[in-house]
């Protein structure tokens, strides 16, 4: 399953737009950052064929929102993006929205952007509770397919407290980096929906080495 293609076009497009926005906000030279990002992505790809794929389909081509990409593309991009923006040794993931990192911010950025564009219909008029109960699943299904979405569970633990469980079996892109974009996406989506004092934590990660199961659990609270 590691080579499975998913409808990740808009997320990859969002990564590229996030890099541009980050460079503007932090006064970085976008061309220099992109040069480092592309170099690191080719290195992390692990083979000449994958490096060529990145060049042709991501860095030189037009990334369409409807496009399908192999799952490994986003993982490579997230790590390369972190190195390009923050340098080697920068944290690649987080377990809490209280400790943002580049991958978290990329997920948050995409939630804000998609709420105003490609997934606007999934956000309009929704309350945070409504969005978590059903709409987040609809977005997940759109991107990852019915088989993966069927393992997605949202529990309403109490007022303004939800627990989101995702079964990563069959997802080649599952990693702590990818989960950090999930923390950021949940945080950013709730921001767009008007929630306050949001906290998203992800201590139990099925992508961790040695885990006896592949369930990822996100605790989501707000006021």
C-alpha positions as CSV (number, residue, x, y, z in Angstrom):
1,X,0.0,0.0,0.0
2,X,3.0,2.3,0.3
3,X,2.7,3.3,-3.3
4,X,-1.0,4.1,-3.2
5,X,-2.2,7.3,-4.9
6,X,-4.6,9.6,-3.0
7,X,-6.3,12.8,-4.0
8,X,-3.7,14.9,-2.4
9,X,-3.4,17.6,-5.1
10,X,-4.9,20.4,-3.0
11,X,-2.8,19.5,0.0
12,X,0.4,19.6,-2.0
13,X,-0.7,22.8,-3.6
14,X,-1.3,24.2,-0.1
15,X,2.2,23.2,1.0
16,X,3.7,25.3,-1.9
17,X,1.5,28.2,-1.0
18,X,2.4,27.9,2.7
19,X,6.1,28.1,1.8
20,X,5.4,31.4,-0.1
21,X,3.4,32.8,2.8
22,X,6.0,31.7,5.4
23,X,8.8,33.4,3.4
24,X,6.8,36.6,3.2
25,X,6.0,36.7,6.9
26,X,9.5,35.9,8.0
27,X,11.4,37.9,5.5
28,X,13.0,34.9,3.8
29,X,14.2,34.8,0.2
30,X,11.6,32.5,-1.4
31,X,13.9,31.5,-4.3
32,X,16.7,30.4,-2.0
33,X,14.2,28.5,0.2
34,X,12.7,26.7,-2.8
35,X,16.2,25.8,-4.0
36,X,17.0,24.2,-0.7
37,X,13.5,22.5,-0.5
38,X,13.9,21.0,-3.9
39,X,17.4,19.8,-3.2
40,X,16.4,18.2,0.0
41,X,13.2,16.7,-1.5
42,X,15.3,15.0,-4.2
43,X,17.6,13.6,-1.6
44,X,14.9,12.3,0.6
45,X,13.0,10.8,-2.3
46,X,15.6,8.0,-2.3
47,X,15.8,7.2,-6.0
48,X,16.4,9.0,-9.3
49,X,12.9,8.0,-10.5
50,X,11.2,9.5,-7.5
51,X,13.4,12.6,-7.7
52,X,12.4,13.0,-11.3
53,X,8.7,12.6,-10.4
54,X,9.0,15.5,-7.9
55,X,10.7,17.7,-10.5
56,X,8.1,17.0,-13.2
57,X,4.8,16.7,-11.2
58,X,5.4,19.1,-8.3
59,X,8.2,21.6,-8.9
60,X,7.9,22.2,-12.6
61,X,4.3,21.3,-13.3
62,X,1.0,22.8,-12.3
63,X,-0.4,21.1,-9.2
64,X,-4.2,20.7,-9.6
65,X,-6.4,20.4,-6.7
66,X,-8.0,17.3,-8.2
67,X,-4.6,15.6,-8.8
68,X,-3.7,12.2,-7.3
69,X,-0.2,11.7,-5.9
70,X,1.7,8.7,-4.4
71,X,1.5,8.9,-0.6
72,X,5.3,9.2,-0.3
73,X,5.2,12.7,-1.9
74,X,3.7,14.5,1.0
75,X,6.1,12.9,3.5
76,X,9.1,13.9,1.5
77,X,7.7,17.4,1.0
78,X,7.0,17.9,4.7
79,X,10.5,17.0,5.8
80,X,12.2,18.9,3.0
81,X,10.0,22.0,3.8
82,X,11.0,21.9,7.4
83,X,14.7,21.8,6.6
84,X,14.4,24.6,4.0
85,X,12.4,26.9,6.4
86,X,14.0,26.1,9.8
87,X,17.3,24.3,9.0
88,X,18.5,20.8,9.7
89,X,17.7,19.6,13.1
90,X,14.4,21.6,13.4
91,X,11.6,19.6,15.0
92,X,9.6,17.6,12.4
93,X,6.5,17.0,14.5
94,X,4.6,18.0,17.6
95,X,2.2,16.3,19.9
96,X,0.3,19.4,21.0
97,X,-1.0,22.6,19.4
98,X,0.7,24.4,22.3
99,X,4.0,23.6,20.6
100,X,3.7,24.6,16.9
101,X,6.3,23.5,14.4
102,X,6.5,23.8,10.6
103,X,4.4,20.7,9.8
104,X,1.7,21.9,12.3
105,X,1.6,25.4,10.7
106,X,1.4,23.8,7.3
107,X,-1.8,21.9,8.3
108,X,-3.2,25.0,10.0
109,X,-2.6,27.1,6.9
110,X,-4.3,24.5,4.7
111,X,-7.4,24.4,6.9
112,X,-7.7,28.2,6.7
113,X,-7.2,28.2,2.9
114,X,-9.5,25.3,2.1
115,X,-12.2,26.7,4.3
116,X,-12.3,29.7,2.0
117,X,-11.8,27.9,-1.3
118,X,-12.0,24.2,-2.4
119,X,-13.8,22.9,0.7
120,X,-15.8,26.1,1.4
121,X,-19.1,24.2,1.3
122,X,-17.8,21.9,4.1
123,X,-17.3,24.9,6.4
124,X,-20.1,27.4,5.6
125,X,-22.6,27.8,8.4
126,X,-21.1,25.0,10.5
127,X,-20.6,25.0,14.2
128,X,-17.4,23.4,15.6
129,X,-19.5,20.5,16.9
130,X,-21.3,19.9,13.6
131,X,-18.0,20.0,11.7
132,X,-16.3,17.5,13.9
133,X,-19.3,15.1,14.0
134,X,-19.6,14.7,10.2
135,X,-17.9,17.3,8.0
136,X,-14.3,16.4,8.9
137,X,-15.1,12.9,7.9
138,X,-16.5,14.0,4.6
139,X,-13.2,15.9,3.8
140,X,-11.2,12.8,4.9
141,X,-13.3,10.5,2.7
142,X,-12.8,12.9,-0.3
143,X,-9.0,12.7,0.0
144,X,-8.3,9.2,1.2
145,X,-11.3,7.1,0.0
146,X,-14.1,5.1,1.6
147,X,-11.9,2.3,2.8
148,X,-9.8,4.5,4.9
149,X,-12.7,6.8,6.0
150,X,-14.6,3.7,7.2
151,X,-12.0,3.4,10.0
152,X,-12.5,7.0,11.1
153,X,-14.3,7.5,14.4
154,X,-15.3,10.7,16.2
155,X,-16.5,10.4,19.8
156,X,-18.2,13.3,21.6
157,X,-16.6,13.0,25.1
158,X,-18.4,16.0,26.6
159,X,-19.2,19.7,25.9
160,X,-16.5,21.1,23.6
161,X,-14.5,17.9,23.9
162,X,-14.1,15.5,21.1
163,X,-11.9,12.5,20.5
164,X,-10.9,11.7,16.9
165,X,-9.6,8.2,16.1
166,X,-7.9,7.3,12.8
167,X,-6.8,3.8,11.8
168,X,-3.6,4.3,9.8
169,X,-3.4,0.7,8.5
170,X,-3.2,0.9,4.7
171,X,-1.8,4.5,4.7
172,X,1.7,4.6,3.5
173,X,2.0,8.3,4.3
174,X,1.3,7.7,8.1
175,X,4.0,9.4,10.2
176,X,4.4,11.7,13.1
177,X,4.9,14.5,10.5
178,X,1.6,13.8,8.8
179,X,-0.1,13.5,12.2
180,X,1.3,17.0,13.1
181,X,-0.4,18.4,10.0
182,X,-3.6,16.8,11.3
183,X,-3.1,18.6,14.6
184,X,-2.7,21.8,12.7
185,X,-5.6,21.1,10.4
186,X,-8.0,20.5,13.3
187,X,-6.7,23.6,15.1
188,X,-7.0,25.8,12.0
189,X,-10.5,24.4,11.1
190,X,-11.8,25.2,14.5
191,X,-10.3,28.7,14.4
192,X,-12.2,29.3,11.1
193,X,-15.4,28.1,12.8
194,X,-15.0,30.6,15.6
195,X,-13.8,28.3,18.4
196,X,-11.7,29.9,21.2
197,X,-9.0,28.5,23.5
198,X,-8.5,25.5,21.2
199,X,-6.3,22.7,22.3
200,X,-5.4,19.7,20.1
201,X,-3.2,16.9,21.5
202,X,-1.9,13.8,19.9
203,X,0.0,11.6,22.4
204,X,-1.2,8.3,21.1
205,X,0.2,7.8,17.5
206,X,0.0,4.6,15.6
207,X,2.9,5.7,13.5
208,X,5.3,5.4,16.4
209,X,7.9,2.6,16.1
210,X,7.0,-0.4,18.2
211,X,3.4,0.4,18.6
212,X,1.2,-2.7,18.9
213,X,-1.6,-1.0,17.1
214,X,-2.0,1.7,14.4
215,X,-4.7,3.9,15.9
216,X,-4.0,7.6,16.1
217,X,-6.0,9.5,18.8
218,X,-6.5,13.2,18.8
219,X,-8.0,15.0,21.8
220,X,-9.8,18.2,20.8
221,X,-11.2,20.8,23.2
222,X,-12.2,24.4,23.0
223,X,-14.4,27.1,24.6
